[in-house]
Amino acid sequence: MLALSRKINESIMIGNEIEITILEVKGDQVKIGINAPKSIPIYRKELYLQIQESNKEAAETTVDDEVLKKLFR
């Protein structure tokens, strides 16, 4: 992990297209702004992990062959 120090209104660039700016620091919270192309999804990590788990569960779900046959009649 790369750890960088930044002050308010200072930025970090990731590649050529993603800019992360420190907007505000209050106590133990830091507000950041992210400027990235709309094609790049951005999630809070806890939400990202929930999405991954839901996708994994959906991929493991089995469907009864008879139910599929009824759907395609």
C-alpha positions as CSV (number, residue, x, y, z in Angstrom):
1,M,0.0,0.0,0.0
2,L,1.2,3.4,-0.9
3,A,0.6,6.0,1.8
4,L,0.7,9.7,0.8
5,S,0.2,12.9,2.9
6,R,-2.0,15.6,1.4
7,K,-3.5,18.8,2.7
8,I,-6.9,20.3,2.0
9,N,-7.3,21.1,-1.8
10,E,-4.3,19.0,-2.7
11,S,-4.8,16.1,-5.1
12,I,-3.4,12.7,-6.0
13,M,-3.6,11.4,-9.6
14,I,-4.1,7.8,-10.4
15,G,-3.1,7.2,-14.0
16,N,-4.1,10.0,-16.4
17,E,-7.8,10.0,-15.7
18,I,-8.5,9.8,-12.0
19,E,-7.9,12.7,-9.6
20,I,-8.6,12.4,-5.8
21,T,-8.7,15.7,-4.0
22,I,-8.8,16.3,-0.2
23,L,-11.8,18.5,0.4
24,E,-12.2,18.7,4.1
25,V,-10.7,17.3,7.3
26,K,-12.9,17.2,10.5
27,G,-11.6,15.3,13.5
28,D,-11.1,11.7,12.3
29,Q,-13.1,12.1,9.1
30,V,-11.7,13.1,5.7
31,K,-13.9,14.2,2.8
32,I,-12.5,13.4,-0.6
33,G,-13.6,14.3,-4.1
34,I,-13.0,11.9,-6.9
35,N,-12.9,13.0,-10.6
36,A,-13.0,10.0,-12.9
37,P,-14.6,9.0,-16.2
38,K,-18.2,7.9,-15.8
39,S,-17.2,4.5,-17.2
40,I,-15.2,3.7,-14.0
41,P,-17.5,2.6,-11.2
42,I,-16.7,4.1,-7.7
43,Y,-18.0,2.4,-4.5
44,R,-17.3,2.6,-0.8
45,K,-15.4,-0.6,0.0
46,E,-18.2,-2.0,2.3
47,L,-20.7,-1.6,-0.5
48,Y,-18.3,-3.1,-3.1
49,L,-17.8,-6.2,-0.9
50,Q,-21.6,-6.6,-0.5
51,I,-22.0,-6.4,-4.3
52,Q,-19.3,-9.0,-4.8
53,E,-20.9,-11.3,-2.2
54,S,-24.4,-10.9,-3.9
55,N,-22.9,-11.6,-7.3
56,K,-21.2,-14.7,-5.9
57,E,-24.4,-16.0,-4.4
58,A,-26.4,-15.3,-7.5
59,A,-23.8,-17.2,-9.6
60,E,-24.0,-20.2,-7.3
61,T,-27.8,-20.4,-7.3
62,T,-29.2,-23.4,-9.1
63,V,-32.5,-23.5,-11.0
64,D,-34.6,-26.5,-11.3
65,D,-34.7,-27.8,-14.9
66,E,-38.5,-28.1,-14.8
67,V,-38.8,-24.4,-13.9
68,L,-36.6,-23.5,-16.9
69,K,-38.7,-25.7,-19.2
70,K,-41.9,-23.9,-18.1
71,L,-40.3,-20.5,-18.7
72,F,-39.4,-21.4,-22.3
73,R,-42.7,-22.9,-23.4
